Amino acid sequence: MIEALLRRAIELAATGRASGNPPFGSLLAAADGRVLLEEWNTTITDRDITAHPELKLARWAARELTPEQAAVTTMYTSCQPCGMCTGAIERSGLGTVVYALSTEQLNGLKPPAAAAGFTLQGPALFGEARLPVDGYYR
């Protein structure tokens, strides 16, 4: 069953590519293997840099499933989720992610990356910044 669901995620990636989008696909399955929802990357056609299939599935799960239901789901995805999607998956409470292609393998299929176009600075003002956060996660 795992390989069949991964193959379906790969098919969804091909659908994304055929529609003019990056080649990434994912699906969310219930504990019994029943597919709950399928998505592919639509970042180009939606003109939305966050339209990754994993993020769309995580949003759907957080909105439509109880925490107990989400915890027993499995996301099958053509590639290892990026940092943005990993954060969303974690926050949505999904139980398991199974991927076909690792980030390292994906990067081996891409041309060398250009340098990042922004500078990240921080942390700063810890004493002030911590005030609205302190105690929230207890």
C-alpha positions in Angstrom: 0.0 0.0 0.0 2.8 2.5 0.8 4.4 2.1 -2.6 1.0 2.5 -4.4 0.3 5.7 -2.5 3.8 7.0 -3.2 3.3 6.2 -6.9 0.0 8.2 -6.8 1.9 11.1 -5.3 4.4 10.9 -8.1 1.5 10.9 -10.6 0.2 14.0 -9.0 3.6 15.6 -9.4 3.5 14.8 -13.1 0.0 16.4 -13.2 1.5 19.5 -11.6 4.3 19.7 -14.1 2.0 19.1 -17.1 -0.2 22.0 -15.9 2.9 24.4 -16.0 3.7 24.1 -12.3 6.7 22.7 -10.4 6.6 18.8 -10.3 5.4 18.1 -6.7 2.4 16.1 -5.6 1.0 14.8 -2.3 -2.0 13.0 -0.9 -3.4 12.5 2.6 -4.6 9.1 3.7 -6.7 7.9 6.6 -5.4 5.2 8.9 -7.1 2.6 6.7 -5.3 3.8 3.6 -8.4 5.6 2.2 -7.3 8.8 0.3 -8.8 11.8 1.9 -7.5 14.5 -0.4 -5.0 14.9 -3.3 -3.0 18.0 -4.3 -0.2 19.1 -6.6 1.9 22.2 -6.7 0.1 25.2 -8.2 2.5 28.0 -7.4 2.7 29.2 -11.0 -0.9 28.9 -12.1 -2.2 30.3 -8.7 0.5 33.0 -8.6 0.9 32.0 -5.0 4.4 31.0 -3.7 2.8 29.1 -0.8 0.7 26.8 -3.0 2.7 23.7 -2.3 0.7 20.5 -2.1 1.9 19.6 1.4 0.9 23.0 2.7 -2.5 22.8 1.1 -3.1 19.3 2.7 -1.9 20.5 6.1 -4.3 23.5 6.0 -7.2 21.3 5.0 -6.4 18.8 7.8 -6.2 21.5 10.4 -9.5 22.9 9.3 -11.4 19.7 8.6 -10.1 17.0 10.9 -10.1 16.7 14.7 -6.7 16.4 16.3 -7.4 12.7 16.9 -8.2 12.1 13.2 -5.2 14.1 12.0 -2.9 12.2 14.3 -3.6 8.9 12.5 -3.3 10.2 9.0 -0.3 9.7 6.7 0.8 12.2 4.0 2.4 10.6 1.0 4.5 13.1 -1.0 6.6 12.9 -4.1 9.4 14.9 -2.4 10.5 15.6 1.2 8.6 18.6 2.4 10.4 22.0 2.5 10.8 24.0 5.7 7.6 25.9 5.2 5.6 22.8 4.6 7.3 20.9 7.5 6.2 23.7 9.9 2.6 23.5 8.6 2.5 19.7 8.9 3.8 19.9 12.4 1.2 22.5 13.4 -1.6 20.6 11.7 -1.0 17.5 13.8 -0.6 15.0 11.0 0.8 11.7 12.2 3.2 10.6 9.5 4.8 11.8 6.3 6.3 9.4 3.8 8.2 10.8 0.8 9.7 9.4 -2.3 12.6 11.8 -3.1 14.7 13.4 -0.4 15.8 17.0 -0.5 19.3 15.9 -1.1 18.2 13.8 -4.1 16.1 16.7 -5.4 18.9 19.1 -5.2 21.1 16.7 -7.2 18.6 17.0 -10.0 18.6 20.8 -10.0 21.3 23.2 -11.4 23.5 24.8 -8.7 21.5 27.3 -6.6 22.1 31.0 -6.7 22.9 32.8 -3.5 19.9 33.8 -1.3 18.5 37.2 -2.2 18.0 38.4 1.3 19.9 38.9 4.6 18.6 37.5 7.8 19.5 39.4 11.0 18.7 38.6 14.6 17.8 37.8 17.2 17.4 41.3 18.7 15.4 42.8 21.6 14.9 39.5 23.4 13.6 41.2 26.5 10.8 43.0 24.6 10.0 40.3 22.1 9.5 37.6 24.6 6.8 39.5 26.5 3.8 38.6 24.2 5.1 35.0 23.8 6.1 34.1 27.4 3.6 31.7 28.9 1.7 31.0 25.7 3.2 27.5 25.2 2.6 26.2 28.7 
